[in-house]
């Protein structure tokens, strides 16, 4: 537990941080960034490109292309799940 003086000092430091660098203060507060929808759109585009690449790889018969496409689908899933507000 913090003493009253330590709590006051911590509150002063937090207020100073919010005044000096509000962007960093929001990031440290754990609030979701407003770019969550942009990340989801990016993930959807990555997934769409990966599906097209996988189909192309299957048509051409390139195993390496299909593997790369599957990896890209994994990246798209990771970006989607890491987006704030899912």
PyMOL Python script that loads the backbone (N, CA, C, O; Angstrom):
from pymol import cmd

cmd.read_pdbstr("""\
ATOM      1  N   UNK A   1       0.836  -1.182   0.000  1.00  0.00           N
ATOM      2  CA  UNK A   1       0.000   0.000   0.000  1.00  0.00           C
ATOM      3  C   UNK A   1       0.878   1.242   0.000  1.00  0.00           C
ATOM      4  O   UNK A   1       1.969   1.261   0.570  1.00  0.00           O
ATOM      5  N   UNK A   2       0.377   2.259  -0.645  1.00  0.00           N
ATOM      6  CA  UNK A   2       1.090   3.528  -0.688  1.00  0.00           C
ATOM      7  C   UNK A   2       0.593   4.430   0.434  1.00  0.00           C
ATOM      8  O   UNK A   2      -0.582   4.408   0.801  1.00  0.00           O
ATOM      9  N   UNK A   3       1.498   5.207   0.957  1.00  0.00           N
ATOM     10  CA  UNK A   3       1.097   6.185   1.966  1.00  0.00           C
ATOM     11  C   UNK A   3       0.386   7.346   1.271  1.00  0.00           C
ATOM     12  O   UNK A   3       0.408   7.457   0.045  1.00  0.00           O
ATOM     13  N   UNK A   4      -0.244   8.209   2.072  1.00  0.00           N
ATOM     14  CA  UNK A   4      -0.956   9.346   1.491  1.00  0.00           C
ATOM     15  C   UNK A   4      -0.021  10.258   0.715  1.00  0.00           C
ATOM     16  O   UNK A   4      -0.377  10.744  -0.358  1.00  0.00           O
ATOM     17  N   UNK A   5       1.158  10.492   1.243  1.00  0.00           N
ATOM     18  CA  UNK A   5       2.103  11.374   0.540  1.00  0.00           C
ATOM     19  C   UNK A   5       2.575  10.732  -0.766  1.00  0.00           C
ATOM     20  O   UNK A   5       2.760  11.426  -1.766  1.00  0.00           O
ATOM     21  N   UNK A   6       2.768   9.426  -0.761  1.00  0.00           N
ATOM     22  CA  UNK A   6       3.168   8.736  -1.989  1.00  0.00           C
ATOM     23  C   UNK A   6       2.047   8.778  -3.029  1.00  0.00           C
ATOM     24  O   UNK A   6       2.305   8.945  -4.221  1.00  0.00           O
ATOM     25  N   UNK A   7       0.796   8.625  -2.566  1.00  0.00           N
ATOM     26  CA  UNK A   7      -0.343   8.709  -3.478  1.00  0.00           C
ATOM     27  C   UNK A   7      -0.451  10.092  -4.106  1.00  0.00           C
ATOM     28  O   UNK A   7      -0.679  10.225  -5.309  1.00  0.00           O
ATOM     29  N   UNK A   8      -0.283  11.129  -3.268  1.00  0.00           N
ATOM     30  CA  UNK A   8      -0.342  12.495  -3.789  1.00  0.00           C
ATOM     31  C   UNK A   8       0.764  12.729  -4.806  1.00  0.00           C
ATOM     32  O   UNK A   8       0.532  13.334  -5.853  1.00  0.00           O
ATOM     33  N   UNK A   9       1.964  12.252  -4.503  1.00  0.00           N
ATOM     34  CA  UNK A   9       3.093  12.422  -5.423  1.00  0.00           C
ATOM     35  C   UNK A   9       2.824  11.686  -6.742  1.00  0.00           C
ATOM     36  O   UNK A   9       3.126  12.204  -7.817  1.00  0.00           O
ATOM     37  N   UNK A  10       2.266  10.498  -6.657  1.00  0.00           N
ATOM     38  CA  UNK A  10       1.928   9.740  -7.858  1.00  0.00           C
ATOM     39  C   UNK A  10       0.873  10.476  -8.686  1.00  0.00           C
ATOM     40  O   UNK A  10       0.976  10.539  -9.911  1.00  0.00           O
ATOM     41  N   UNK A  11      -0.137  11.028  -8.023  1.00  0.00           N
ATOM     42  CA  UNK A  11      -1.161  11.798  -8.731  1.00  0.00           C
ATOM     43  C   UNK A  11      -0.560  13.028  -9.403  1.00  0.00           C
ATOM     44  O   UNK A  11      -0.963  13.385 -10.510  1.00  0.00           O
ATOM     45  N   UNK A  12       0.404  13.682  -8.743  1.00  0.00           N
ATOM     46  CA  UNK A  12       1.080  14.837  -9.351  1.00  0.00           C
ATOM     47  C   UNK A  12       1.859  14.412 -10.592  1.00  0.00           C
ATOM     48  O   UNK A  12       1.835  15.097 -11.614  1.00  0.00           O
ATOM     49  N   UNK A  13       2.547  13.278 -10.496  1.00  0.00           N
ATOM     50  CA  UNK A  13       3.294  12.776 -11.650  1.00  0.00           C
ATOM     51  C   UNK A  13       2.355  12.438 -12.809  1.00  0.00           C
ATOM     52  O   UNK A  13       2.650  12.751 -13.962  1.00  0.00           O
ATOM     53  N   UNK A  14       1.224  11.800 -12.499  1.00  0.00           N
ATOM     54  CA  UNK A  14       0.255  11.458 -13.538  1.00  0.00           C
ATOM     55  C   UNK A  14      -0.314  12.712 -14.195  1.00  0.00           C
ATOM     56  O   UNK A  14      -0.462  12.765 -15.416  1.00  0.00           O
ATOM     57  N   UNK A  15      -0.631  13.715 -13.388  1.00  0.00           N
ATOM     58  CA  UNK A  15      -1.165  14.966 -13.942  1.00  0.00           C
ATOM     59  C   UNK A  15      -0.126  15.640 -14.829  1.00  0.00           C
ATOM     60  O   UNK A  15      -0.458  16.173 -15.888  1.00  0.00           O
ATOM     61  N   UNK A  16       1.130  15.617 -14.396  1.00  0.00           N
ATOM     62  CA  UNK A  16       2.199  16.197 -15.209  1.00  0.00           C
ATOM     63  C   UNK A  16       2.366  15.459 -16.523  1.00  0.00           C
ATOM     64  O   UNK A  16       2.575  16.081 -17.565  1.00  0.00           O
ATOM     65  N   UNK A  17       2.276  14.149 -16.483  1.00  0.00           N
ATOM     66  CA  UNK A  17       2.386  13.353 -17.707  1.00  0.00           C
ATOM     67  C   UNK A  17       1.237  13.658 -18.658  1.00  0.00           C
ATOM     68  O   UNK A  17       1.446  13.826 -19.859  1.00  0.00           O
ATOM     69  N   UNK A  18       0.019  13.730 -18.118  1.00  0.00           N
ATOM     70  CA  UNK A  18      -1.136  14.049 -18.966  1.00  0.00           C
ATOM     71  C   UNK A  18      -0.983  15.423 -19.608  1.00  0.00           C
ATOM     72  O   UNK A  18      -1.372  15.616 -20.760  1.00  0.00           O
ATOM     73  N   UNK A  19      -0.421  16.375 -18.870  1.00  0.00           N
ATOM     74  CA  UNK A  19      -0.240  17.726 -19.413  1.00  0.00           C
ATOM     75  C   UNK A  19       0.883  17.760 -20.446  1.00  0.00           C
ATOM     76  O   UNK A  19       0.759  18.423 -21.475  1.00  0.00           O
ATOM     77  N   UNK A  20       1.975  17.049 -20.176  1.00  0.00           N
ATOM     78  CA  UNK A  20       3.144  17.093 -21.065  1.00  0.00           C
ATOM     79  C   UNK A  20       2.949  16.277 -22.338  1.00  0.00           C
ATOM     80  O   UNK A  20       3.297  16.733 -23.427  1.00  0.00           O
ATOM     81  N   UNK A  21       2.397  15.076 -22.205  1.00  0.00           N
ATOM     82  CA  UNK A  21       2.278  14.183 -23.364  1.00  0.00           C
ATOM     83  C   UNK A  21       0.971  13.394 -23.276  1.00  0.00           C
ATOM     84  O   UNK A  21       0.966  12.250 -22.823  1.00  0.00           O
ATOM     85  N   UNK A  22      -0.137  14.003 -23.709  1.00  0.00           N
ATOM     86  CA  UNK A  22      -1.429  13.323 -23.586  1.00  0.00           C
ATOM     87  C   UNK A  22      -1.520  12.028 -24.388  1.00  0.00           C
ATOM     88  O   UNK A  22      -2.220  11.098 -23.986  1.00  0.00           O
ATOM     89  N   UNK A  23      -0.818  11.962 -25.515  1.00  0.00           N
ATOM     90  CA  UNK A  23      -0.853  10.741 -26.329  1.00  0.00           C
ATOM     91  C   UNK A  23      -0.237   9.577 -25.567  1.00  0.00           C
ATOM     92  O   UNK A  23      -0.799   8.483 -25.534  1.00  0.00           O
ATOM     93  N   UNK A  24       0.914   9.813 -24.959  1.00  0.00           N
ATOM     94  CA  UNK A  24       1.559   8.771 -24.162  1.00  0.00           C
ATOM     95  C   UNK A  24       0.699   8.409 -22.958  1.00  0.00           C
ATOM     96  O   UNK A  24       0.596   7.235 -22.603  1.00  0.00           O
ATOM     97  N   UNK A  25       0.090   9.391 -22.334  1.00  0.00           N
ATOM     98  CA  UNK A  25      -0.759   9.125 -21.170  1.00  0.00           C
ATOM     99  C   UNK A  25      -1.934   8.230 -21.550  1.00  0.00           C
ATOM    100  O   UNK A  25      -2.290   7.318 -20.804  1.00  0.00           O
ATOM    101  N   UNK A  26      -2.543   8.495 -22.725  1.00  0.00           N
ATOM    102  CA  UNK A  26      -3.649   7.632 -23.178  1.00  0.00           C
ATOM    103  C   UNK A  26      -3.160   6.218 -23.456  1.00  0.00           C
ATOM    104  O   UNK A  26      -3.841   5.244 -23.133  1.00  0.00           O
ATOM    105  N   UNK A  27      -1.973   6.107 -24.059  1.00  0.00           N
ATOM    106  CA  UNK A  27      -1.424   4.780 -24.360  1.00  0.00           C
ATOM    107  C   UNK A  27      -1.148   4.004 -23.079  1.00  0.00           C
ATOM    108  O   UNK A  27      -1.408   2.803 -23.006  1.00  0.00           O
ATOM    109  N   UNK A  28      -0.626   4.684 -22.082  1.00  0.00           N
ATOM    110  CA  UNK A  28      -0.321   4.012 -20.818  1.00  0.00           C
ATOM    111  C   UNK A  28      -1.577   3.710 -20.015  1.00  0.00           C
ATOM    112  O   UNK A  28      -1.574   2.804 -19.182  1.00  0.00           O
ATOM    113  N   UNK A  29      -2.643   4.452 -20.251  1.00  0.00           N
ATOM    114  CA  UNK A  29      -3.894   4.220 -19.531  1.00  0.00           C
ATOM    115  C   UNK A  29      -4.606   2.973 -20.034  1.00  0.00           C
ATOM    116  O   UNK A  29      -5.528   2.484 -19.381  1.00  0.00           O
ATOM    117  N   UNK A  30      -4.191   2.452 -21.184  1.00  0.00           N
ATOM    118  CA  UNK A  30      -4.777   1.230 -21.704  1.00  0.00           C
ATOM    119  C   UNK A  30      -6.069   1.436 -22.459  1.00  0.00           C
ATOM    120  O   UNK A  30      -6.784   0.473 -22.739  1.00  0.00           O
ATOM    121  N   UNK A  31      -6.379   2.666 -22.789  1.00  0.00           N
ATOM    122  CA  UNK A  31      -7.583   2.914 -23.572  1.00  0.00           C
ATOM    123  C   UNK A  31      -7.352   2.460 -25.006  1.00  0.00           C
ATOM    124  O   UNK A  31      -6.248   2.610 -25.529  1.00  0.00           O
ATOM    125  N   UNK A  32      -8.368   1.911 -25.642  1.00  0.00           N
ATOM    126  CA  UNK A  32      -8.186   1.482 -27.030  1.00  0.00           C
ATOM    127  C   UNK A  32      -7.954   2.676 -27.945  1.00  0.00           C
ATOM    128  O   UNK A  32      -8.550   3.739 -27.769  1.00  0.00           O
ATOM    129  N   UNK A  33      -7.097   2.485 -28.905  1.00  0.00           N
ATOM    130  CA  UNK A  33      -6.824   3.547 -29.865  1.00  0.00           C
ATOM    131  C   UNK A  33      -7.975   3.630 -30.860  1.00  0.00           C
ATOM    132  O   UNK A  33      -8.662   2.637 -31.101  1.00  0.00           O
ATOM    133  N   UNK A  34      -8.186   4.805 -31.435  1.00  0.00           N
ATOM    134  CA  UNK A  34      -9.290   4.937 -32.378  1.00  0.00           C
ATOM    135  C   UNK A  34      -9.031   4.243 -33.704  1.00  0.00           C
ATOM    136  O   UNK A  34      -9.906   4.222 -34.570  1.00  0.00           O
ATOM    137  N   UNK A  35      -7.841   3.673 -33.878  1.00  0.00           N
ATOM    138  CA  UNK A  35      -7.493   3.063 -35.154  1.00  0.00           C
ATOM    139  C   UNK A  35      -7.903   1.591 -35.237  1.00  0.00           C
ATOM    140  O   UNK A  35      -7.456   0.884 -36.140  1.00  0.00           O
ATOM    141  N   UNK A  36      -8.736   1.123 -34.324  1.00  0.00           N
ATOM    142  CA  UNK A  36      -9.155  -0.273 -34.345  1.00  0.00           C
ATOM    143  C   UNK A  36      -9.863  -0.667 -35.622  1.00  0.00           C
ATOM    144  O   UNK A  36      -9.631  -1.750 -36.160  1.00  0.00           O
ATOM    145  N   UNK A  37     -10.732   0.214 -36.113  1.00  0.00           N
ATOM    146  CA  UNK A  37     -11.448  -0.118 -37.346  1.00  0.00           C
ATOM    147  C   UNK A  37     -10.496  -0.142 -38.535  1.00  0.00           C
ATOM    148  O   UNK A  37     -10.682  -0.931 -39.461  1.00  0.00           O
ATOM    149  N   UNK A  38      -9.469   0.723 -38.520  1.00  0.00           N
ATOM    150  CA  UNK A  38      -8.486   0.700 -39.609  1.00  0.00           C
ATOM    151  C   UNK A  38      -7.712  -0.608 -39.608  1.00  0.00           C
ATOM    152  O   UNK A  38      -7.397  -1.152 -40.666  1.00  0.00           O
ATOM    153  N   UNK A  39      -7.410  -1.106 -38.425  1.00  0.00           N
ATOM    154  CA  UNK A  39      -6.696  -2.387 -38.341  1.00  0.00           C
ATOM    155  C   UNK A  39      -7.563  -3.519 -38.872  1.00  0.00           C
ATOM    156  O   UNK A  39      -7.071  -4.422 -39.548  1.00  0.00           O
ATOM    157  N   UNK A  40      -8.846  -3.468 -38.564  1.00  0.00           N
ATOM    158  CA  UNK A  40      -9.742  -4.512 -39.065  1.00  0.00           C
ATOM    159  C   UNK A  40      -9.865  -4.452 -40.586  1.00  0.00           C
ATOM    160  O   UNK A  40      -9.924  -5.489 -41.247  1.00  0.00           O
ATOM    161  N   UNK A  41      -9.903  -3.253 -41.134  1.00  0.00           N
ATOM    162  CA  UNK A  41      -9.957  -3.112 -42.592  1.00  0.00           C
ATOM    163  C   UNK A  41      -8.674  -3.653 -43.204  1.00  0.00           C
ATOM    164  O   UNK A  41      -8.711  -4.356 -44.214  1.00  0.00           O
ATOM    165  N   UNK A  42      -7.537  -3.327 -42.594  1.00  0.00           N
ATOM    166  CA  UNK A  42      -6.257  -3.844 -43.094  1.00  0.00           C
ATOM    167  C   UNK A  42      -6.231  -5.366 -43.021  1.00  0.00           C
ATOM    168  O   UNK A  42      -5.756  -6.028 -43.944  1.00  0.00           O
ATOM    169  N   UNK A  43      -6.744  -5.922 -41.920  1.00  0.00           N
ATOM    170  CA  UNK A  43      -6.779  -7.379 -41.778  1.00  0.00           C
ATOM    171  C   UNK A  43      -7.664  -8.010 -42.847  1.00  0.00           C
ATOM    172  O   UNK A  43      -7.332  -9.065 -43.387  1.00  0.00           O
ATOM    173  N   UNK A  44      -8.782  -7.370 -43.153  1.00  0.00           N
ATOM    174  CA  UNK A  44      -9.672  -7.898 -44.192  1.00  0.00           C
ATOM    175  C   UNK A  44      -8.988  -7.875 -45.558  1.00  0.00           C
ATOM    176  O   UNK A  44      -9.118  -8.824 -46.332  1.00  0.00           O
ATOM    177  N   UNK A  45      -8.264  -6.802 -45.857  1.00  0.00           N
ATOM    178  CA  UNK A  45      -7.536  -6.728 -47.132  1.00  0.00           C
ATOM    179  C   UNK A  45      -6.433  -7.776 -47.202  1.00  0.00           C
ATOM    180  O   UNK A  45      -6.233  -8.405 -48.241  1.00  0.00           O
ATOM    181  N   UNK A  46      -5.719  -7.962 -46.097  1.00  0.00           N
ATOM    182  CA  UNK A  46      -4.664  -8.987 -46.068  1.00  0.00           C
ATOM    183  C   UNK A  46      -5.280 -10.363 -46.302  1.00  0.00           C
ATOM    184  O   UNK A  46      -4.748 -11.165 -47.069  1.00  0.00           O
ATOM    185  N   UNK A  47      -6.406 -10.633 -45.635  1.00  0.00           N
ATOM    186  CA  UNK A  47      -7.068 -11.931 -45.793  1.00  0.00           C
ATOM    187  C   UNK A  47      -7.550 -12.133 -47.226  1.00  0.00           C
ATOM    188  O   UNK A  47      -7.401 -13.220 -47.785  1.00  0.00           O
ATOM    189  N   UNK A  48      -8.126 -11.093 -47.818  1.00  0.00           N
ATOM    190  CA  UNK A  48      -8.603 -11.210 -49.199  1.00  0.00           C
ATOM    191  C   UNK A  48      -7.445 -11.480 -50.156  1.00  0.00           C
ATOM    192  O   UNK A  48      -7.549 -12.322 -51.048  1.00  0.00           O
ATOM    193  N   UNK A  49      -6.346 -10.760 -49.965  1.00  0.00           N
ATOM    194  CA  UNK A  49      -5.173 -10.984 -50.817  1.00  0.00           C
ATOM    195  C   UNK A  49      -4.615 -12.388 -50.609  1.00  0.00           C
ATOM    196  O   UNK A  49      -4.163 -13.027 -51.558  1.00  0.00           O
ATOM    197  N   UNK A  50      -4.648 -12.865 -49.367  1.00  0.00           N
ATOM    198  CA  UNK A  50      -4.141 -14.206 -49.082  1.00  0.00           C
ATOM    199  C   UNK A  50      -5.003 -15.273 -49.750  1.00  0.00           C
ATOM    200  O   UNK A  50      -4.477 -16.258 -50.268  1.00  0.00           O
ATOM    201  N   UNK A  51      -6.313 -15.086 -49.742  1.00  0.00           N
ATOM    202  CA  UNK A  51      -7.205 -16.055 -50.388  1.00  0.00           C
ATOM    203  C   UNK A  51      -6.961 -16.077 -51.894  1.00  0.00           C
ATOM    204  O   UNK A  51      -6.882 -17.146 -52.500  1.00  0.00           O
ATOM    205  N   UNK A  52      -6.841 -14.895 -52.495  1.00  0.00           N
ATOM    206  CA  UNK A  52      -6.558 -14.827 -53.937  1.00  0.00           C
ATOM    207  C   UNK A  52      -5.221 -15.494 -54.243  1.00  0.00           C
ATOM    208  O   UNK A  52      -5.096 -16.225 -55.226  1.00  0.00           O
ATOM    209  N   UNK A  53      -4.222 -15.241 -53.395  1.00  0.00           N
ATOM    210  CA  UNK A  53      -2.904 -15.853 -53.585  1.00  0.00           C
ATOM    211  C   UNK A  53      -2.981 -17.368 -53.438  1.00  0.00           C
ATOM    212  O   UNK A  53      -2.352 -18.097 -54.204  1.00  0.00           O
ATOM    213  N   UNK A  54      -3.744 -17.844 -52.462  1.00  0.00           N
ATOM    214  CA  UNK A  54      -3.880 -19.289 -52.266  1.00  0.00           C
ATOM    215  C   UNK A  54      -4.552 -19.946 -53.470  1.00  0.00           C
ATOM    216  O   UNK A  54      -4.118 -21.001 -53.932  1.00  0.00           O
ATOM    217  N   UNK A  55      -5.605 -19.322 -53.971  1.00  0.00           N
ATOM    218  CA  UNK A  55      -6.287 -19.877 -55.145  1.00  0.00           C
ATOM    219  C   UNK A  55      -5.350 -19.893 -56.346  1.00  0.00           C
ATOM    220  O   UNK A  55      -5.297 -20.868 -57.095  1.00  0.00           O
ATOM    221  N   UNK A  56      -4.609 -18.796 -56.518  1.00  0.00           N
ATOM    222  CA  UNK A  56      -3.638 -18.743 -57.616  1.00  0.00           C
ATOM    223  C   UNK A  56      -2.586 -19.835 -57.461  1.00  0.00           C
ATOM    224  O   UNK A  56      -2.226 -20.501 -58.431  1.00  0.00           O
ATOM    225  N   UNK A  57      -2.100 -20.014 -56.241  1.00  0.00           N
ATOM    226  CA  UNK A  57      -1.109 -21.060 -55.989  1.00  0.00           C
ATOM    227  C   UNK A  57      -1.646 -22.448 -56.269  1.00  0.00           C
ATOM    228  O   UNK A  57      -0.924 -23.305 -56.780  1.00  0.00           O
ATOM    229  N   UNK A  58      -2.917 -22.680 -55.937  1.00  0.00           N
ATOM    230  CA  UNK A  58      -3.525 -23.979 -56.218  1.00  0.00           C
ATOM    231  C   UNK A  58      -3.691 -24.205 -57.716  1.00  0.00           C
ATOM    232  O   UNK A  58      -3.460 -25.307 -58.213  1.00  0.00           O
ATOM    233  N   UNK A  59      -4.091 -23.163 -58.429  1.00  0.00           N
ATOM    234  CA  UNK A  59      -4.260 -23.291 -59.883  1.00  0.00           C
ATOM    235  C   UNK A  59      -2.927 -23.554 -60.559  1.00  0.00           C
ATOM    236  O   UNK A  59      -2.827 -24.413 -61.434  1.00  0.00           O
ATOM    237  N   UNK A  60      -1.904 -22.814 -60.154  1.00  0.00           N
ATOM    238  CA  UNK A  60      -0.576 -22.951 -60.764  1.00  0.00           C
ATOM    239  C   UNK A  60       0.117 -24.218 -60.276  1.00  0.00           C
ATOM    240  O   UNK A  60       0.977 -24.764 -60.968  1.00  0.00           O
ATOM    241  N   UNK A  61      -0.250 -24.679 -59.101  1.00  0.00           N
ATOM    242  CA  UNK A  61       0.376 -25.868 -58.536  1.00  0.00           C
ATOM    243  C   UNK A  61       1.619 -25.558 -57.732  1.00  0.00           C
ATOM    244  O   UNK A  61       2.511 -26.398 -57.614  1.00  0.00           O
ATOM    245  N   UNK A  62       1.685 -24.352 -57.175  1.00  0.00           N
ATOM    246  CA  UNK A  62       2.850 -23.936 -56.401  1.00  0.00           C
ATOM    247  C   UNK A  62       2.569 -24.095 -54.907  1.00  0.00           C
ATOM    248  O   UNK A  62       1.778 -23.354 -54.324  1.00  0.00           O
ATOM    249  N   UNK A  63       3.230 -25.072 -54.310  1.00  0.00           N
ATOM    250  CA  UNK A  63       3.051 -25.327 -52.879  1.00  0.00           C
ATOM    251  C   UNK A  63       3.565 -24.147 -52.063  1.00  0.00           C
ATOM    252  O   UNK A  63       2.951 -23.766 -51.066  1.00  0.00           O
ATOM    253  N   UNK A  64       4.682 -23.570 -52.477  1.00  0.00           N
ATOM    254  CA  UNK A  64       5.271 -22.446 -51.741  1.00  0.00           C
ATOM    255  C   UNK A  64       4.310 -21.258 -51.693  1.00  0.00           C
ATOM    256  O   UNK A  64       4.194 -20.591 -50.665  1.00  0.00           O
ATOM    257  N   UNK A  65       3.632 -20.999 -52.790  1.00  0.00           N
ATOM    258  CA  UNK A  65       2.678 -19.887 -52.832  1.00  0.00           C
ATOM    259  C   UNK A  65       1.515 -20.138 -51.881  1.00  0.00           C
ATOM    260  O   UNK A  65       1.063 -19.221 -51.197  1.00  0.00           O
ATOM    261  N   UNK A  66       1.038 -21.355 -51.836  1.00  0.00           N
ATOM    262  CA  UNK A  66      -0.060 -21.698 -50.929  1.00  0.00           C
ATOM    263  C   UNK A  66       0.390 -21.559 -49.476  1.00  0.00           C
ATOM    264  O   UNK A  66      -0.366 -21.065 -48.640  1.00  0.00           O
ATOM    265  N   UNK A  67       1.605 -21.987 -49.170  1.00  0.00           N
ATOM    266  CA  UNK A  67       2.128 -21.866 -47.803  1.00  0.00           C
ATOM    267  C   UNK A  67       2.236 -20.399 -47.406  1.00  0.00           C
ATOM    268  O   UNK A  67       1.859 -20.027 -46.294  1.00  0.00           O
ATOM    269  N   UNK A  68       2.746 -19.568 -48.304  1.00  0.00           N
ATOM    270  CA  UNK A  68       2.844 -18.131 -48.021  1.00  0.00           C
ATOM    271  C   UNK A  68       1.452 -17.541 -47.794  1.00  0.00           C
ATOM    272  O   UNK A  68       1.269 -16.711 -46.904  1.00  0.00           O
ATOM    273  N   UNK A  69       0.482 -17.962 -48.585  1.00  0.00           N
ATOM    274  CA  UNK A  69      -0.882 -17.459 -48.432  1.00  0.00           C
ATOM    275  C   UNK A  69      -1.472 -17.870 -47.085  1.00  0.00           C
ATOM    276  O   UNK A  69      -2.160 -17.078 -46.442  1.00  0.00           O
ATOM    277  N   UNK A  70      -1.208 -19.091 -46.659  1.00  0.00           N
ATOM    278  CA  UNK A  70      -1.705 -19.545 -45.356  1.00  0.00           C
ATOM    279  C   UNK A  70      -1.056 -18.739 -44.235  1.00  0.00           C
ATOM    280  O   UNK A  70      -1.718 -18.383 -43.260  1.00  0.00           O
ATOM    281  N   UNK A  71       0.226 -18.455 -44.370  1.00  0.00           N
ATOM    282  CA  UNK A  71       0.909 -17.609 -43.378  1.00  0.00           C
ATOM    283  C   UNK A  71       0.296 -16.211 -43.349  1.00  0.00           C
ATOM    284  O   UNK A  71       0.119 -15.629 -42.278  1.00  0.00           O
ATOM    285  N   UNK A  72      -0.027 -15.674 -44.524  1.00  0.00           N
ATOM    286  CA  UNK A  72      -0.652 -14.352 -44.591  1.00  0.00           C
ATOM    287  C   UNK A  72      -2.029 -14.362 -43.929  1.00  0.00           C
ATOM    288  O   UNK A  72      -2.423 -13.378 -43.302  1.00  0.00           O
ATOM    289  N   UNK A  73      -2.756 -15.465 -44.065  1.00  0.00           N
ATOM    290  CA  UNK A  73      -4.043 -15.580 -43.368  1.00  0.00           C
ATOM    291  C   UNK A  73      -3.843 -15.560 -41.852  1.00  0.00           C
ATOM    292  O   UNK A  73      -4.644 -14.980 -41.119  1.00  0.00           O
ATOM    293  N   UNK A  74      -2.777 -16.195 -41.396  1.00  0.00           N
ATOM    294  CA  UNK A  74      -2.457 -16.145 -39.970  1.00  0.00           C
ATOM    295  C   UNK A  74      -2.146 -14.734 -39.507  1.00  0.00           C
ATOM    296  O   UNK A  74      -2.564 -14.319 -38.426  1.00  0.00           O
ATOM    297  N   UNK A  75      -1.413 -14.003 -40.325  1.00  0.00           N
ATOM    298  CA  UNK A  75      -1.109 -12.601 -39.997  1.00  0.00           C
ATOM    299  C   UNK A  75      -2.396 -11.785 -39.945  1.00  0.00           C
ATOM    300  O   UNK A  75      -2.588 -10.980 -39.035  1.00  0.00           O
ATOM    301  N   UNK A  76      -3.271 -11.992 -40.914  1.00  0.00           N
ATOM    302  CA  UNK A  76      -4.545 -11.265 -40.935  1.00  0.00           C
ATOM    303  C   UNK A  76      -5.362 -11.567 -39.680  1.00  0.00           C
ATOM    304  O   UNK A  76      -5.959 -10.667 -39.090  1.00  0.00           O
ATOM    305  N   UNK A  77      -5.385 -12.829 -39.280  1.00  0.00           N
ATOM    306  CA  UNK A  77      -6.121 -13.197 -38.061  1.00  0.00           C
ATOM    307  C   UNK A  77      -5.513 -12.520 -36.841  1.00  0.00           C
ATOM    308  O   UNK A  77      -6.237 -12.034 -35.972  1.00  0.00           O
ATOM    309  N   UNK A  78      -4.191 -12.488 -36.773  1.00  0.00           N
ATOM    310  CA  UNK A  78      -3.534 -11.828 -35.644  1.00  0.00           C
ATOM    311  C   UNK A  78      -3.819 -10.341 -35.592  1.00  0.00           C
ATOM    312  O   UNK A  78      -4.067  -9.791 -34.519  1.00  0.00           O
ATOM    313  N   UNK A  79      -3.786  -9.689 -36.741  1.00  0.00           N
ATOM    314  CA  UNK A  79      -4.088  -8.256 -36.794  1.00  0.00           C
ATOM    315  C   UNK A  79      -5.539  -8.017 -36.377  1.00  0.00           C
ATOM    316  O   UNK A  79      -5.829  -7.072 -35.644  1.00  0.00           O
ATOM    317  N   UNK A  80      -6.436  -8.862 -36.839  1.00  0.00           N
ATOM    318  CA  UNK A  80      -7.858  -8.717 -36.493  1.00  0.00           C
ATOM    319  C   UNK A  80      -8.069  -8.859 -34.989  1.00  0.00           C
ATOM    320  O   UNK A  80      -8.752  -8.038 -34.376  1.00  0.00           O
ATOM    321  N   UNK A  81      -7.488  -9.893 -34.395  1.00  0.00           N
ATOM    322  CA  UNK A  81      -7.708 -10.135 -32.968  1.00  0.00           C
ATOM    323  C   UNK A  81      -6.997  -9.132 -32.082  1.00  0.00           C
ATOM    324  O   UNK A  81      -7.399  -8.937 -30.935  1.00  0.00           O
ATOM    325  N   UNK A  82      -5.960  -8.496 -32.578  1.00  0.00           N
ATOM    326  CA  UNK A  82      -5.254  -7.488 -31.791  1.00  0.00           C
ATOM    327  C   UNK A  82      -5.885  -6.106 -31.921  1.00  0.00           C
ATOM    328  O   UNK A  82      -5.539  -5.198 -31.165  1.00  0.00           O
ATOM    329  N   UNK A  83      -6.800  -5.933 -32.862  1.00  0.00           N
ATOM    330  CA  UNK A  83      -7.446  -4.632 -33.047  1.00  0.00           C
ATOM    331  C   UNK A  83      -8.320  -4.324 -31.837  1.00  0.00           C
ATOM    332  O   UNK A  83      -9.041  -5.197 -31.353  1.00  0.00           O
ATOM    333  N   UNK A  84      -8.260  -3.099 -31.351  1.00  0.00           N
ATOM    334  CA  UNK A  84      -9.099  -2.720 -30.210  1.00  0.00           C
ATOM    335  C   UNK A  84     -10.580  -2.795 -30.559  1.00  0.00           C
ATOM    336  O   UNK A  84     -10.974  -2.545 -31.699  1.00  0.00           O
ATOM    337  N   UNK A  85     -11.375  -3.132 -29.590  1.00  0.00           N
ATOM    338  CA  UNK A  85     -12.817  -3.138 -29.766  1.00  0.00           C
ATOM    339  C   UNK A  85     -13.363  -4.282 -30.574  1.00  0.00           C
ATOM    340  O   UNK A  85     -14.399  -4.140 -31.223  1.00  0.00           O
ATOM    341  N   UNK A  86     -12.684  -5.424 -30.551  1.00  0.00           N
ATOM    342  CA  UNK A  86     -13.182  -6.538 -31.361  1.00  0.00           C
ATOM    343  C   UNK A  86     -14.328  -7.194 -30.715  1.00  0.00           C
ATOM    344  O   UNK A  86     -14.877  -8.154 -31.256  1.00  0.00           O
TER     345      UNK A  86
END
""", "prot")
cmd.dss("prot")
cmd.show_as("cartoon", "prot")
cmd.util.cbc("prot")
cmd.orient("prot")
